[in-house]
Amino acid sequence: MRSTTCSRSMQRTSSGHLSRKGANELILNDPGETKFCPDCRQDLPVSAFTLNRRNRDGLAFYCAPCARARHVASRRARLGPPRTRNGQGPADVAEGNKWCPECRETKSVHEFPRNRSSKTGLGTYCKPCHNTITRRDKEKHGGARNYHLRRRYGITAEDADRMLAEQGGLCAICREAPAQHVDHDHATDRVRGLLCFNCNGALGQFRDRRDLMLRAAMYLDGGPQAVLDTAPFGMSLSFGEFESARPADEPAPA
């Protein structure tokens, strides 16, 4: 099975992102497409993931069962069972106010952090409670560093320290500067190695396209003519089994 992005009732826009065409029905062009879930650490069919427009591949970070389990466990740990049939809190909150389920107080909406993913555009908890819960969660997961690594890349601080030791503390590419950034494949979310600031930024500027990196090397060796003589613009450069064509939405140079 190969791991890639899917077409889940979505189309790729000119910016390269995926947009929904309509219903949440899953439509796969290739039934062999998979995605890696960093929670259960399995390669699963893309049908196991829900939609998330904010992510580059248009899918949620965790598979649906893991995401649901995380949501339920977190909510029960913080709030306990619902106090009313429709949820927690009083039903008669005045306009311009919001109830915080942590301190159980009704406060002005200005005392709540913003959250664009919420229907109300506000966070669940007031700012003091939000900060307390965030700090408590980070401590529970072994500190801020471990919390960030697990949440963003699916690895622990121990994993990162082991990788750093294996690389001798240096960037995996230049082998000169200290390795301070986690590099991962944006299509599969797999961690590739630890890089320095410059090398990590360079891969991002080249959009992980091998053909552009090869052309850059040719340019340094022989200038523009070396690139034109070897591979005219609009054509692809191969590197082993990989080939990166110019995206359809990327304009060709004049």
QUIZI-V706190 format. One record per helix or strand of 3 or more residues. SS is the DSSP state (A for helix, B for strand). FROM is the first residue (numbers start at 0). LEN is the number of residues. If there is no record, write none. Layout:
# QUIZI-V706190
ss->[SS | SS]
from->[FROM | FROM]
len->[LEN | LEN]
This chain:
# QUIZI-V706190
ss->[B | B | B | B | A | A | B | B | A | B | B | A | A | A | B | B | A | A | B | B]
from->[9 | 17 | 33 | 41 | 45 | 63 | 96 | 104 | 108 | 111 | 121 | 126 | 143 | 156 | 180 | 190 | 196 | 209 | 236 | 241]
len->[3 | 3 | 4 | 4 | 3 | 16 | 4 | 4 | 3 | 3 | 5 | 14 | 10 | 10 | 4 | 5 | 9 | 21 | 3 | 3]
